[in-house]
Amino acid sequence: MRGEAQLFSSFEILLNRTNTTIDEKIIFLDSFEDLLRRQTVLYSGFESMLKSQWYRLDCGQQKIFLDSFEDLLKRETYLISRFQDHLNASLDQFPPQNKTKLLASFEDLLRRQTKLFKSYEELYMMSNGGLTIDKYANKDSICRPGERVEYWFVVKNWFNQTIKNVSIFDDHLGLIAQDITLGPYEEKRFNRTVCLTGTVCNTARVSGEGPCGEMLVDESNTICINLILVSGKNIDRLFVGMQYAIASGSDPPESYNDVEIKKNQKSGARINNTETISLEGQMASSIAGMGIGGRSSNSIKIDADQGWE
Protein backbone atom coordinates (compact mmCIF):
# COMPACT_ATOMS: atom_id res chain seq x y z
CA MET A 1 0.00 0.00 0.00
CA ARG A 2 2.89 2.34 0.66
CA GLY A 3 4.30 1.57 -2.81
CA GLU A 4 0.89 2.19 -4.34
CA ALA A 5 0.75 5.60 -2.67
CA GLN A 6 4.13 6.43 -4.22
CA LEU A 7 2.82 5.46 -7.65
CA PHE A 8 -0.22 7.67 -7.17
CA SER A 9 2.10 10.52 -6.25
CA SER A 10 4.13 9.95 -9.45
CA PHE A 11 0.91 9.95 -11.48
CA GLU A 12 -0.07 13.28 -9.91
CA ILE A 13 3.35 14.79 -10.76
CA LEU A 14 3.02 13.61 -14.37
CA LEU A 15 -0.48 15.05 -14.53
CA ASN A 16 0.77 18.39 -13.25
CA ARG A 17 3.53 18.61 -15.91
CA THR A 18 1.39 17.65 -18.91
CA ASN A 19 -0.28 20.34 -20.98
CA THR A 20 -3.84 19.25 -21.65
CA THR A 21 -7.09 20.65 -22.93
CA ILE A 22 -10.06 21.26 -20.64
CA ASP A 23 -11.70 17.97 -21.64
CA GLU A 24 -8.47 16.07 -21.05
CA LYS A 25 -8.04 17.70 -17.63
CA ILE A 26 -11.52 16.53 -16.67
CA ILE A 27 -10.73 12.96 -17.78
CA PHE A 28 -7.43 12.89 -15.89
CA LEU A 29 -8.97 14.37 -12.74
CA ASP A 30 -11.72 11.75 -12.88
CA SER A 31 -9.05 9.05 -13.12
CA PHE A 32 -7.03 10.57 -10.28
CA GLU A 33 -10.14 10.75 -8.09
CA ASP A 34 -10.98 7.10 -8.86
CA LEU A 35 -7.47 6.03 -7.84
CA LEU A 36 -7.78 7.92 -4.56
CA ARG A 37 -11.17 6.35 -3.89
CA ARG A 38 -9.78 2.84 -4.44
CA GLN A 39 -6.88 3.70 -2.15
CA THR A 40 -9.23 4.70 0.70
CA VAL A 41 -11.06 1.37 0.29
CA LEU A 42 -7.76 -0.49 0.69
CA TYR A 43 -6.79 1.58 3.72
CA SER A 44 -10.18 0.92 5.26
CA GLY A 45 -9.67 -2.83 4.77
CA PHE A 46 -6.23 -2.61 6.35
CA GLU A 47 -7.72 -0.72 9.31
CA SER A 48 -10.45 -3.36 9.81
CA MET A 49 -7.85 -6.13 9.76
CA LEU A 50 -5.74 -4.27 12.31
CA LYS A 51 -8.65 -3.88 14.71
CA SER A 52 -9.64 -7.54 14.47
CA GLN A 53 -6.08 -8.69 15.31
CA TRP A 54 -4.98 -5.83 17.55
CA TYR A 55 -5.01 -7.63 20.89
CA ARG A 56 -3.19 -10.63 19.45
CA LEU A 57 -0.21 -8.38 18.80
CA ASP A 58 2.33 -7.59 21.49
CA CYS A 59 2.98 -3.97 22.45
CA GLY A 60 5.97 -3.64 20.12
CA GLN A 61 4.01 -4.92 17.11
CA GLN A 62 1.11 -2.60 17.94
CA LYS A 63 3.44 0.39 17.82
CA ILE A 64 4.94 -0.71 14.49
CA PHE A 65 1.54 -1.11 12.81
CA LEU A 66 0.16 2.08 14.34
CA ASP A 67 3.13 4.05 12.97
CA SER A 68 2.66 2.39 9.58
CA PHE A 69 -1.05 3.25 9.51
CA GLU A 70 -0.21 6.86 10.42
CA ASP A 71 2.30 7.05 7.57
CA LEU A 72 -0.29 5.77 5.08
CA LEU A 73 -2.80 8.39 6.23
CA LYS A 74 -0.19 11.14 5.82
CA ARG A 75 0.47 10.00 2.26
CA GLU A 76 -3.23 9.92 1.51
CA THR A 77 -3.68 13.41 2.97
CA TYR A 78 -0.96 14.73 0.68
CA LEU A 79 -2.55 13.15 -2.42
CA ILE A 80 -6.01 14.49 -1.57
CA SER A 81 -4.54 17.96 -1.05
CA ARG A 82 -2.91 17.72 -4.51
CA PHE A 83 -6.26 16.72 -5.98
CA GLN A 84 -7.72 19.86 -4.38
CA ASP A 85 -4.95 21.98 -5.92
CA HIS A 86 -5.79 20.66 -9.40
CA LEU A 87 -9.45 21.42 -8.79
CA ASN A 88 -8.71 24.98 -7.67
CA ALA A 89 -6.52 25.61 -10.71
CA SER A 90 -9.03 24.50 -13.35
CA LEU A 91 -12.50 24.40 -11.80
CA ASP A 92 -13.62 27.76 -13.22
CA GLN A 93 -12.94 26.48 -16.74
CA PHE A 94 -15.05 23.32 -16.39
CA PRO A 95 -18.68 23.01 -17.53
CA PRO A 96 -21.21 23.22 -14.64
CA GLN A 97 -22.04 19.49 -14.69
CA ASN A 98 -18.37 18.55 -14.35
CA LYS A 99 -17.87 21.07 -11.54
CA THR A 100 -20.68 19.47 -9.55
CA LYS A 101 -19.40 15.94 -10.13
CA LEU A 102 -15.80 16.73 -9.16
CA LEU A 103 -16.80 18.72 -6.07
CA ALA A 104 -19.06 15.87 -4.96
CA SER A 105 -16.16 13.45 -5.47
CA PHE A 106 -13.87 15.67 -3.42
CA GLU A 107 -16.44 15.82 -0.62
CA ASP A 108 -16.77 12.02 -0.63
CA LEU A 109 -12.98 11.63 -0.41
CA LEU A 110 -12.87 13.93 2.60
CA ARG A 111 -15.63 11.94 4.30
CA ARG A 112 -13.74 8.66 3.74
CA GLN A 113 -10.55 10.27 5.02
CA THR A 114 -12.33 11.48 8.17
CA LYS A 115 -13.50 7.93 8.91
CA LEU A 116 -9.94 6.63 8.56
CA PHE A 117 -8.63 9.34 10.90
CA LYS A 118 -11.31 8.31 13.41
CA SER A 119 -10.18 4.69 13.13
CA TYR A 120 -6.58 5.72 13.70
CA GLU A 121 -7.67 7.62 16.82
CA GLU A 122 -9.48 4.53 18.11
CA LEU A 123 -6.43 2.34 17.51
CA TYR A 124 -4.27 4.89 19.29
CA MET A 125 -6.64 4.88 22.27
CA MET A 126 -6.59 1.07 22.30
CA SER A 127 -2.79 1.01 22.53
CA ASN A 128 -1.62 4.29 24.10
CA GLY A 129 -4.50 6.35 25.37
CA GLY A 130 -6.64 3.74 27.09
CA LEU A 131 -7.09 5.66 30.37
CA THR A 132 -9.16 8.85 30.61
CA ILE A 133 -10.64 11.07 33.33
CA ASP A 134 -13.52 13.57 33.32
CA LYS A 135 -14.49 15.91 36.14
CA TYR A 136 -17.87 17.44 37.11
CA ALA A 137 -19.32 19.62 39.91
CA ASN A 138 -22.88 20.10 41.19
CA LYS A 139 -22.69 23.91 40.89
CA ASP A 140 -20.62 26.60 39.19
CA SER A 141 -20.82 29.28 41.91
CA ILE A 142 -21.20 29.76 45.68
CA CYS A 143 -22.85 32.66 47.51
CA ARG A 144 -20.85 32.62 50.74
CA PRO A 145 -17.52 31.27 52.02
CA GLY A 146 -17.79 27.78 53.47
CA GLU A 147 -20.53 26.62 51.10
CA ARG A 148 -20.44 22.91 50.17
CA VAL A 149 -19.59 21.77 46.65
CA GLU A 150 -19.63 18.18 45.42
CA TYR A 151 -17.17 17.01 42.74
CA TRP A 152 -17.35 13.82 40.65
CA PHE A 153 -14.40 12.13 38.97
CA VAL A 154 -15.04 9.56 36.20
CA VAL A 155 -12.16 7.33 35.06
CA LYS A 156 -12.45 4.87 32.18
CA ASN A 157 -10.39 2.06 30.68
CA TRP A 158 -10.92 2.18 26.91
CA PHE A 159 -9.36 -1.12 25.88
CA ASN A 160 -9.99 -4.78 26.64
CA GLN A 161 -7.05 -5.33 28.98
CA THR A 162 -6.69 -4.50 32.66
CA ILE A 163 -5.12 -1.28 33.96
CA LYS A 164 -3.58 -1.48 37.42
CA ASN A 165 -2.43 0.91 40.13
CA VAL A 166 -4.74 3.71 39.03
CA SER A 167 -4.54 6.91 41.10
CA ILE A 168 -6.49 10.17 40.91
CA PHE A 169 -4.97 13.42 42.15
CA ASP A 170 -6.61 16.86 42.14
CA ASP A 171 -4.37 19.93 42.14
CA HIS A 172 -6.58 21.62 44.77
CA LEU A 173 -8.27 18.76 46.62
CA GLY A 174 -5.28 16.43 46.77
CA LEU A 175 -5.45 12.64 46.51
CA ILE A 176 -8.92 11.40 45.52
CA ALA A 177 -8.30 7.64 45.09
CA GLN A 178 -5.43 5.22 44.64
CA ASP A 179 -4.59 1.55 44.01
CA ILE A 180 -7.60 1.14 41.69
CA THR A 181 -7.85 -1.67 39.14
CA LEU A 182 -9.92 -1.11 36.00
CA GLY A 183 -11.02 -4.14 34.01
CA PRO A 184 -11.56 -4.11 30.22
CA TYR A 185 -13.79 -1.16 29.22
CA GLU A 186 -14.59 -0.54 32.91
CA GLU A 187 -15.64 2.87 34.21
CA LYS A 188 -15.57 3.99 37.85
CA ARG A 189 -16.86 7.13 39.57
CA PHE A 190 -15.57 8.86 42.68
CA ASN A 191 -16.89 11.90 44.51
CA ARG A 192 -15.57 14.40 47.03
CA THR A 193 -17.57 17.04 48.96
CA VAL A 194 -15.66 20.09 50.22
CA CYS A 195 -16.35 23.51 51.73
CA LEU A 196 -14.91 26.30 49.59
CA THR A 197 -13.88 29.68 50.98
CA GLY A 198 -13.48 31.49 47.66
CA THR A 199 -13.21 31.15 43.89
CA VAL A 200 -11.40 27.95 42.91
CA CYS A 201 -10.32 26.48 39.55
CA ASN A 202 -8.86 22.99 39.67
CA THR A 203 -7.91 20.08 37.43
CA ALA A 204 -7.57 16.37 38.13
CA ARG A 205 -4.96 13.94 36.83
CA VAL A 206 -5.17 10.16 36.56
CA SER A 207 -2.30 7.72 36.11
CA GLY A 208 -2.11 3.95 35.88
CA GLU A 209 -0.08 0.99 34.67
CA GLY A 210 -1.05 -0.34 31.23
CA PRO A 211 -1.12 -3.99 30.14
CA CYS A 212 2.44 -3.77 28.81
CA GLY A 213 3.76 -2.10 31.95
CA GLU A 214 3.67 1.36 30.35
CA MET A 215 2.57 4.41 32.36
CA LEU A 216 -0.80 5.81 31.23
CA VAL A 217 -1.66 9.42 32.14
CA ASP A 218 -4.59 11.73 31.40
CA GLU A 219 -5.70 15.17 32.62
CA SER A 220 -9.31 16.21 33.17
CA ASN A 221 -11.15 19.33 32.14
CA THR A 222 -10.73 22.33 34.47
CA ILE A 223 -13.68 23.11 36.77
CA CYS A 224 -14.11 26.66 38.16
CA ILE A 225 -16.37 27.50 41.11
CA ASN A 226 -16.85 31.26 41.53
CA LEU A 227 -17.62 33.05 44.81
CA ILE A 228 -20.45 35.54 44.19
CA LEU A 229 -21.20 37.62 47.30
CA VAL A 230 -24.77 38.91 47.69
CA SER A 231 -25.15 41.87 50.06
CA GLY A 232 -28.14 43.95 51.20
CA LYS A 233 -29.94 45.33 54.24
CA ASN A 234 -33.24 43.59 54.99
CA ILE A 235 -34.03 43.35 51.28
CA ASP A 236 -35.57 40.22 49.89
CA ARG A 237 -36.85 41.17 46.45
CA LEU A 238 -36.94 44.28 44.30
CA PHE A 239 -39.58 44.44 41.58
CA VAL A 240 -40.15 47.10 38.92
CA GLY A 241 -42.97 49.31 40.15
CA MET A 242 -43.09 47.95 43.70
CA GLN A 243 -40.62 47.09 46.42
CA TYR A 244 -41.04 44.43 49.09
CA ALA A 245 -38.88 44.50 52.22
CA ILE A 246 -39.27 41.44 54.47
CA ALA A 247 -37.56 40.88 57.82
CA SER A 248 -38.08 38.65 60.82
CA GLY A 249 -37.65 39.94 64.36
CA SER A 250 -38.97 42.74 66.51
CA ASP A 251 -37.46 45.68 64.63
CA PRO A 252 -39.22 46.92 61.48
CA PRO A 253 -37.16 46.71 58.32
CA GLU A 254 -35.73 49.66 56.51
CA SER A 255 -35.09 49.65 52.79
CA TYR A 256 -33.40 52.19 50.57
CA ASN A 257 -33.34 52.03 46.79
CA ASP A 258 -32.05 54.52 44.23
CA VAL A 259 -33.19 54.22 40.62
CA GLU A 260 -31.50 56.35 37.99
CA ILE A 261 -32.82 56.52 34.42
CA LYS A 262 -30.76 58.19 31.71
CA LYS A 263 -31.75 58.94 28.13
CA ASN A 264 -29.26 60.29 25.61
CA GLN A 265 -30.57 60.98 22.12
CA LYS A 266 -28.57 62.78 19.40
CA SER A 267 -31.32 64.34 17.31
CA GLY A 268 -33.77 67.18 17.61
CA ALA A 269 -33.40 70.29 19.71
CA ARG A 270 -31.26 69.97 22.82
CA ILE A 271 -33.32 69.63 25.98
CA ASN A 272 -31.81 69.03 29.38
CA ASN A 273 -34.16 67.80 32.05
CA THR A 274 -33.19 66.44 35.40
CA GLU A 275 -35.83 65.63 37.95
CA THR A 276 -35.47 63.88 41.27
CA ILE A 277 -38.52 62.46 42.96
CA SER A 278 -38.23 61.33 46.55
CA LEU A 279 -40.81 58.89 47.86
CA GLU A 280 -40.91 58.49 51.61
CA GLY A 281 -42.93 55.68 53.08
CA GLN A 282 -44.67 54.81 49.81
CA MET A 283 -45.06 51.43 48.10
CA ALA A 284 -43.54 49.68 51.14
CA SER A 285 -44.82 46.41 52.45
CA SER A 286 -43.18 45.07 55.59
CA ILE A 287 -43.66 41.98 57.65
CA ALA A 288 -41.92 41.97 61.01
CA GLY A 289 -42.97 40.08 64.09
CA MET A 290 -46.73 40.76 64.48
CA GLY A 291 -46.96 43.03 61.47
CA ILE A 292 -45.18 46.19 62.61
CA GLY A 293 -44.85 48.59 59.67
CA GLY A 294 -41.49 49.56 58.24
CA ARG A 295 -40.02 52.53 56.50
CA SER A 296 -39.06 52.73 52.82
CA SER A 297 -37.02 55.45 51.19
CA ASN A 298 -36.92 55.50 47.39
CA SER A 299 -35.17 57.98 45.13
CA ILE A 300 -35.81 58.08 41.38
CA LYS A 301 -33.66 60.25 39.14
CA ILE A 302 -34.54 60.81 35.48
CA ASP A 303 -31.93 62.45 33.26
CA ALA A 304 -33.00 63.19 29.65
CA ASP A 305 -30.43 64.63 27.27
CA GLN A 306 -31.26 64.96 23.59
CA GLY A 307 -29.94 67.25 20.89
CA TRP A 308 -28.17 67.55 17.58
CA GLU A 309 -24.71 66.12 17.02
C-alpha positions as CSV (number, residue, x, y, z in Angstrom):
1,M,0.0,0.0,0.0
2,R,2.9,2.3,0.7
3,G,4.3,1.6,-2.8
4,E,0.9,2.2,-4.3
5,A,0.8,5.6,-2.7
6,Q,4.1,6.4,-4.2
7,L,2.8,5.5,-7.7
8,F,-0.2,7.7,-7.2
9,S,2.1,10.5,-6.3
10,S,4.1,10.0,-9.5
11,F,0.9,9.9,-11.5
12,E,-0.1,13.3,-9.9
13,I,3.3,14.8,-10.8
14,L,3.0,13.6,-14.4
15,L,-0.5,15.0,-14.5
16,N,0.8,18.4,-13.3
17,R,3.5,18.6,-15.9
18,T,1.4,17.6,-18.9
19,N,-0.3,20.3,-21.0
20,T,-3.8,19.2,-21.6
21,T,-7.1,20.6,-22.9
22,I,-10.1,21.3,-20.6
23,D,-11.7,18.0,-21.6
24,E,-8.5,16.1,-21.0
25,K,-8.0,17.7,-17.6
26,I,-11.5,16.5,-16.7
27,I,-10.7,13.0,-17.8
28,F,-7.4,12.9,-15.9
29,L,-9.0,14.4,-12.7
30,D,-11.7,11.7,-12.9
31,S,-9.0,9.1,-13.1
32,F,-7.0,10.6,-10.3
33,E,-10.1,10.8,-8.1
34,D,-11.0,7.1,-8.9
35,L,-7.5,6.0,-7.8
36,L,-7.8,7.9,-4.6
37,R,-11.2,6.4,-3.9
38,R,-9.8,2.8,-4.4
39,Q,-6.9,3.7,-2.2
40,T,-9.2,4.7,0.7
41,V,-11.1,1.4,0.3
42,L,-7.8,-0.5,0.7
43,Y,-6.8,1.6,3.7
44,S,-10.2,0.9,5.3
45,G,-9.7,-2.8,4.8
46,F,-6.2,-2.6,6.4
47,E,-7.7,-0.7,9.3
48,S,-10.5,-3.4,9.8
49,M,-7.9,-6.1,9.8
50,L,-5.7,-4.3,12.3
51,K,-8.7,-3.9,14.7
52,S,-9.6,-7.5,14.5
53,Q,-6.1,-8.7,15.3
54,W,-5.0,-5.8,17.5
55,Y,-5.0,-7.6,20.9
56,R,-3.2,-10.6,19.4
57,L,-0.2,-8.4,18.8
58,D,2.3,-7.6,21.5
59,C,3.0,-4.0,22.4
60,G,6.0,-3.6,20.1
61,Q,4.0,-4.9,17.1
62,Q,1.1,-2.6,17.9
63,K,3.4,0.4,17.8
64,I,4.9,-0.7,14.5
65,F,1.5,-1.1,12.8
66,L,0.2,2.1,14.3
67,D,3.1,4.1,13.0
68,S,2.7,2.4,9.6
69,F,-1.0,3.2,9.5
70,E,-0.2,6.9,10.4
71,D,2.3,7.0,7.6
72,L,-0.3,5.8,5.1
73,L,-2.8,8.4,6.2
74,K,-0.2,11.1,5.8
75,R,0.5,10.0,2.3
76,E,-3.2,9.9,1.5
77,T,-3.7,13.4,3.0
78,Y,-1.0,14.7,0.7
79,L,-2.6,13.1,-2.4
80,I,-6.0,14.5,-1.6
81,S,-4.5,18.0,-1.1
82,R,-2.9,17.7,-4.5
83,F,-6.3,16.7,-6.0
84,Q,-7.7,19.9,-4.4
85,D,-4.9,22.0,-5.9
86,H,-5.8,20.7,-9.4
87,L,-9.4,21.4,-8.8
88,N,-8.7,25.0,-7.7
89,A,-6.5,25.6,-10.7
90,S,-9.0,24.5,-13.3
91,L,-12.5,24.4,-11.8
92,D,-13.6,27.8,-13.2
93,Q,-12.9,26.5,-16.7
94,F,-15.0,23.3,-16.4
95,P,-18.7,23.0,-17.5
96,P,-21.2,23.2,-14.6
97,Q,-22.0,19.5,-14.7
98,N,-18.4,18.6,-14.3
99,K,-17.9,21.1,-11.5
100,T,-20.7,19.5,-9.6
101,K,-19.4,15.9,-10.1
102,L,-15.8,16.7,-9.2
103,L,-16.8,18.7,-6.1
104,A,-19.1,15.9,-5.0
105,S,-16.2,13.5,-5.5
106,F,-13.9,15.7,-3.4
107,E,-16.4,15.8,-0.6
108,D,-16.8,12.0,-0.6
109,L,-13.0,11.6,-0.4
110,L,-12.9,13.9,2.6
111,R,-15.6,11.9,4.3
112,R,-13.7,8.7,3.7
113,Q,-10.5,10.3,5.0
114,T,-12.3,11.5,8.2
115,K,-13.5,7.9,8.9
116,L,-9.9,6.6,8.6
117,F,-8.6,9.3,10.9
118,K,-11.3,8.3,13.4
119,S,-10.2,4.7,13.1
120,Y,-6.6,5.7,13.7
121,E,-7.7,7.6,16.8
122,E,-9.5,4.5,18.1
123,L,-6.4,2.3,17.5
124,Y,-4.3,4.9,19.3
125,M,-6.6,4.9,22.3
126,M,-6.6,1.1,22.3
127,S,-2.8,1.0,22.5
128,N,-1.6,4.3,24.1
129,G,-4.5,6.4,25.4
130,G,-6.6,3.7,27.1
131,L,-7.1,5.7,30.4
132,T,-9.2,8.9,30.6
133,I,-10.6,11.1,33.3
134,D,-13.5,13.6,33.3
135,K,-14.5,15.9,36.1
136,Y,-17.9,17.4,37.1
137,A,-19.3,19.6,39.9
138,N,-22.9,20.1,41.2
139,K,-22.7,23.9,40.9
140,D,-20.6,26.6,39.2
141,S,-20.8,29.3,41.9
142,I,-21.2,29.8,45.7
143,C,-22.9,32.7,47.5
144,R,-20.8,32.6,50.7
145,P,-17.5,31.3,52.0
146,G,-17.8,27.8,53.5
147,E,-20.5,26.6,51.1
148,R,-20.4,22.9,50.2
149,V,-19.6,21.8,46.6
150,E,-19.6,18.2,45.4
151,Y,-17.2,17.0,42.7
152,W,-17.4,13.8,40.6
153,F,-14.4,12.1,39.0
154,V,-15.0,9.6,36.2
155,V,-12.2,7.3,35.1
156,K,-12.4,4.9,32.2
157,N,-10.4,2.1,30.7
158,W,-10.9,2.2,26.9
159,F,-9.4,-1.1,25.9
160,N,-10.0,-4.8,26.6
161,Q,-7.1,-5.3,29.0
162,T,-6.7,-4.5,32.7
163,I,-5.1,-1.3,34.0
164,K,-3.6,-1.5,37.4
165,N,-2.4,0.9,40.1
166,V,-4.7,3.7,39.0
167,S,-4.5,6.9,41.1
168,I,-6.5,10.2,40.9
169,F,-5.0,13.4,42.2
170,D,-6.6,16.9,42.1
171,D,-4.4,19.9,42.1
172,H,-6.6,21.6,44.8
173,L,-8.3,18.8,46.6
174,G,-5.3,16.4,46.8
175,L,-5.4,12.6,46.5
176,I,-8.9,11.4,45.5
177,A,-8.3,7.6,45.1
178,Q,-5.4,5.2,44.6
179,D,-4.6,1.5,44.0
180,I,-7.6,1.1,41.7
181,T,-7.9,-1.7,39.1
182,L,-9.9,-1.1,36.0
183,G,-11.0,-4.1,34.0
184,P,-11.6,-4.1,30.2
185,Y,-13.8,-1.2,29.2
186,E,-14.6,-0.5,32.9
187,E,-15.6,2.9,34.2
188,K,-15.6,4.0,37.9
189,R,-16.9,7.1,39.6
190,F,-15.6,8.9,42.7
191,N,-16.9,11.9,44.5
192,R,-15.6,14.4,47.0
193,T,-17.6,17.0,49.0
194,V,-15.7,20.1,50.2
195,C,-16.3,23.5,51.7
196,L,-14.9,26.3,49.6
197,T,-13.9,29.7,51.0
198,G,-13.5,31.5,47.7
199,T,-13.2,31.2,43.9
200,V,-11.4,27.9,42.9
201,C,-10.3,26.5,39.6
202,N,-8.9,23.0,39.7
203,T,-7.9,20.1,37.4
204,A,-7.6,16.4,38.1
205,R,-5.0,13.9,36.8
206,V,-5.2,10.2,36.6
207,S,-2.3,7.7,36.1
208,G,-2.1,3.9,35.9
209,E,-0.1,1.0,34.7
210,G,-1.0,-0.3,31.2
211,P,-1.1,-4.0,30.1
212,C,2.4,-3.8,28.8
213,G,3.8,-2.1,32.0
214,E,3.7,1.4,30.4
215,M,2.6,4.4,32.4
216,L,-0.8,5.8,31.2
217,V,-1.7,9.4,32.1
218,D,-4.6,11.7,31.4
219,E,-5.7,15.2,32.6
220,S,-9.3,16.2,33.2
221,N,-11.2,19.3,32.1
222,T,-10.7,22.3,34.5
223,I,-13.7,23.1,36.8
224,C,-14.1,26.7,38.2
225,I,-16.4,27.5,41.1
226,N,-16.9,31.3,41.5
227,L,-17.6,33.0,44.8
228,I,-20.5,35.5,44.2
229,L,-21.2,37.6,47.3
230,V,-24.8,38.9,47.7
231,S,-25.2,41.9,50.1
232,G,-28.1,43.9,51.2
233,K,-29.9,45.3,54.2
234,N,-33.2,43.6,55.0
235,I,-34.0,43.4,51.3
236,D,-35.6,40.2,49.9
237,R,-36.9,41.2,46.5
238,L,-36.9,44.3,44.3
239,F,-39.6,44.4,41.6
240,V,-40.1,47.1,38.9
241,G,-43.0,49.3,40.1
242,M,-43.1,47.9,43.7
243,Q,-40.6,47.1,46.4
244,Y,-41.0,44.4,49.1
245,A,-38.9,44.5,52.2
246,I,-39.3,41.4,54.5
247,A,-37.6,40.9,57.8
248,S,-38.1,38.6,60.8
249,G,-37.7,39.9,64.4
250,S,-39.0,42.7,66.5
251,D,-37.5,45.7,64.6
252,P,-39.2,46.9,61.5
253,P,-37.2,46.7,58.3
254,E,-35.7,49.7,56.5
255,S,-35.1,49.6,52.8
256,Y,-33.4,52.2,50.6
257,N,-33.3,52.0,46.8
258,D,-32.0,54.5,44.2
259,V,-33.2,54.2,40.6
260,E,-31.5,56.4,38.0
261,I,-32.8,56.5,34.4
262,K,-30.8,58.2,31.7
263,K,-31.7,58.9,28.1
264,N,-29.3,60.3,25.6
265,Q,-30.6,61.0,22.1
266,K,-28.6,62.8,19.4
267,S,-31.3,64.3,17.3
268,G,-33.8,67.2,17.6
269,A,-33.4,70.3,19.7
270,R,-31.3,70.0,22.8
271,I,-33.3,69.6,26.0
272,N,-31.8,69.0,29.4
273,N,-34.2,67.8,32.1
274,T,-33.2,66.4,35.4
275,E,-35.8,65.6,37.9
276,T,-35.5,63.9,41.3
277,I,-38.5,62.5,43.0
278,S,-38.2,61.3,46.5
279,L,-40.8,58.9,47.9
280,E,-40.9,58.5,51.6
281,G,-42.9,55.7,53.1
282,Q,-44.7,54.8,49.8
283,M,-45.1,51.4,48.1
284,A,-43.5,49.7,51.1
285,S,-44.8,46.4,52.4
286,S,-43.2,45.1,55.6
287,I,-43.7,42.0,57.6
288,A,-41.9,42.0,61.0
289,G,-43.0,40.1,64.1
290,M,-46.7,40.8,64.5
291,G,-47.0,43.0,61.5
292,I,-45.2,46.2,62.6
293,G,-44.8,48.6,59.7
294,G,-41.5,49.6,58.2
295,R,-40.0,52.5,56.5
296,S,-39.1,52.7,52.8
297,S,-37.0,55.5,51.2
298,N,-36.9,55.5,47.4
299,S,-35.2,58.0,45.1
300,I,-35.8,58.1,41.4
301,K,-33.7,60.2,39.1
302,I,-34.5,60.8,35.5
303,D,-31.9,62.5,33.3
304,A,-33.0,63.2,29.7
305,D,-30.4,64.6,27.3
306,Q,-31.3,65.0,23.6
307,G,-29.9,67.3,20.9
308,W,-28.2,67.5,17.6
309,E,-24.7,66.1,17.0
